[in-house]
C-alpha cells in the first residue's frame, strides 16, 4: 500500500553522506518500507493496548498505540510484575 520517495539530497542529508551507494539505497528502501508497513497496520486498526484497573474498575495504568502484539504483551507483563501481579 502506498509509495515512497526520497530525493538524492534527502538521502545525503538523512545518512550524512556525500555519495549514495547501493548499500545506502538498500537501507533507505528497507526503512521506508517498514514505515509504510507500520502506517498500513495503523490504518487497518492493527493497534494494541493494555489497561490495568483495580477491583472497583478504576483506571490504574495503561498504554496504547502498539503496532506489535508481542511487544504490547511483554510491556504489560513488565508492568504487572511492578504491581506484584503474576499474569496467566
C-alpha positions as CSV (number, residue, x, y, z in Angstrom):
1,X,0.0,0.0,0.0
2,X,1.3,3.4,-0.8
3,X,4.6,4.5,-2.2
4,X,7.7,6.3,-1.0
5,X,10.1,8.7,-2.5
6,X,13.3,10.4,-1.3
7,X,15.4,12.8,-3.3
8,X,19.2,12.4,-3.5
9,X,19.5,15.5,-1.3
10,X,17.2,14.0,1.3
11,X,19.2,10.7,1.3
12,X,22.5,12.6,1.6
13,X,21.1,14.7,4.5
14,X,19.5,11.7,6.3
15,X,22.5,9.5,6.1
16,X,25.1,12.3,6.4
17,X,26.9,11.1,3.3
18,X,28.2,12.6,0.0
19,X,28.0,9.5,-2.2
20,X,24.9,7.4,-2.5
21,X,25.9,3.7,-2.7
22,X,23.9,0.6,-3.3
23,X,24.1,-0.2,0.4
24,X,22.6,3.2,1.3
25,X,19.8,2.8,-1.2
26,X,19.0,-0.7,0.2
27,X,19.0,0.7,3.7
28,X,16.7,3.6,2.7
29,X,14.3,1.3,0.9
30,X,14.0,-1.1,3.9
31,X,13.5,1.9,6.2
32,X,10.8,3.4,4.1
33,X,9.1,0.1,3.5
34,X,9.0,-0.5,7.3
35,X,7.4,2.9,7.8
36,X,4.8,2.1,5.1
37,X,4.1,-1.2,6.7
38,X,3.6,0.4,10.2
39,X,1.3,3.0,8.6
40,X,-0.8,0.3,6.9
41,X,-1.1,-1.6,10.2
42,X,-2.3,1.5,11.9
43,X,-4.8,2.4,9.2
44,X,-6.2,-1.2,9.3
45,X,-6.7,-0.9,13.0
46,X,-4.0,-3.4,14.0
47,X,-3.0,-1.4,17.1
48,X,-2.8,-2.9,20.5
49,X,-3.3,-1.5,24.0
50,X,-3.4,-2.7,27.7
51,X,-5.0,-1.2,30.8
52,X,-4.9,-2.1,34.5
53,X,-7.9,-1.4,36.7
54,X,-8.5,-2.1,40.3
55,X,-11.3,-4.2,41.7
56,X,-13.7,-1.2,41.6
57,X,-12.9,-0.6,37.9
58,X,-10.8,2.5,38.5
59,X,-8.0,3.0,35.9
60,X,-4.5,2.5,37.4
61,X,-2.2,2.3,34.4
62,X,-2.3,1.7,30.7
63,X,-0.6,2.2,27.4
64,X,-1.8,2.1,23.8
65,X,-0.5,2.5,20.3
66,X,1.5,-0.7,20.0
67,X,1.9,-2.0,16.4
68,X,3.2,-5.3,17.7
69,X,1.1,-7.5,19.9
70,X,4.1,-9.4,21.4
71,X,5.7,-6.1,22.5
72,X,2.4,-5.0,24.0
73,X,2.1,-8.2,25.9
74,X,5.7,-8.0,27.1
75,X,5.3,-4.5,28.3
76,X,2.1,-5.5,30.1
77,X,3.9,-8.4,31.8
78,X,6.6,-6.0,33.0
79,X,4.1,-3.5,34.5
80,X,2.1,-6.3,36.1
81,X,5.3,-7.5,37.8
82,X,5.8,-3.9,39.1
83,X,2.4,-4.2,40.7
84,X,3.3,-7.6,42.1
85,X,0.8,-9.4,39.9
86,X,1.7,-12.6,38.1
87,X,-0.1,-12.8,34.8
88,X,-1.6,-16.0,33.5
